Amino acid sequence: MLYEITVENIKCGGCANSISSKLAALEGVQSVDVDIENGIVRIEAIDGMRDTLTTSLLKMGYPESGATEGIAAARAKAKSFVSCAVGRVSGGG
């Protein structure tokens, strides 16, 4: 099944690399494509994984658009900076 999730805080290739590597490591995920410009993550995975995918994205600092506000949004943004930096060091930069 193809999941297309619009997320916040994607800024660069480092972000995309972190997202791709973390989601690809989940059991049931076949492929991950990150559209940096539009903030869209496309995941080919088994049926019924949407909640797992959105939770994983949130934990990395990339919440689904409109899902967080206020302090939660600020925390997500801070986490995304860390994920971005890790992704750059790993070669996605």
N, C-alpha and C positions, 0 to 999 in steps of 0.2 A: 504494500500500500504506500502511496506517496503522500507524505505530510508536508504541507507548506505553512511555515510558521513565521509570521512577521515579528521581529524582535527589536528591542531597543539596545543602544550602546555599541553597535558594531561600527568600528572606526577604520580598521585597516586589515592587512593581511595577517598580522599577528592574532587579531581577534578571530579571523576566519580559521586560522590554523588550530587555535585552541578549541574552537567549537567543533571543527571536523574531527580532530583526534579524540576528543572526549566522547562525542556521540558515537563515532565509529567503534569505540571499544565496548559499547553496550550490546549485550546479547540480543539478537533479533534485528539489528541494524545492518543493512546491506550497503548503503551508500549515503554520503552527505555532500551537499553542495551549498556553499554560502555565497549569496549575492550581496556583496558588501555595500554597493551603492544604494540598493533598495531595502537593505536590512531584512532580507528574506533567507530563511534556512529551509532547504528542501531535503527531506530525509526519506529514503526508501527503507521501509521496515515492515515487520509483521503487523497485522491488524491489532488494534487495542493498545498501542504504545504511546498515543498522544500525550497522556498525562505524565508518563515517565519522561518523555522527551522535553516537555515544557518545564517540568520540575528540574531536570538536569540543566537546562539552559538557565533557569533562574539561579540555581546554585553557583553557576559560573559568572553570573552578573549580566545575563542577557535575557531579561524577562520578556514574555510575550507583550507586544504593544498594548498599552492600556491596562495591563494587569497589576501594575504597582503605582503607588502615589506616595508623596511625602517622604518620610524617613525611609520607607522600604525602597523607594526609587533611588534615593541617595546611596543606600547601602549597595544596591545592585550596580550602580554606576561605579562605586569604589571597587567592587569585586571585578568588574569588567576591566578596569585598569590593570589589575594583577593578571587576569587571564590574557590580556593583550600582551603584556610584557613577557609572560611565559611563552606565548605563541611566537613572539619575535625571536626569542632566544632559541626556540626549537626550529627556526628556519622559515617562518611564515611572514616575515616582516616587512 
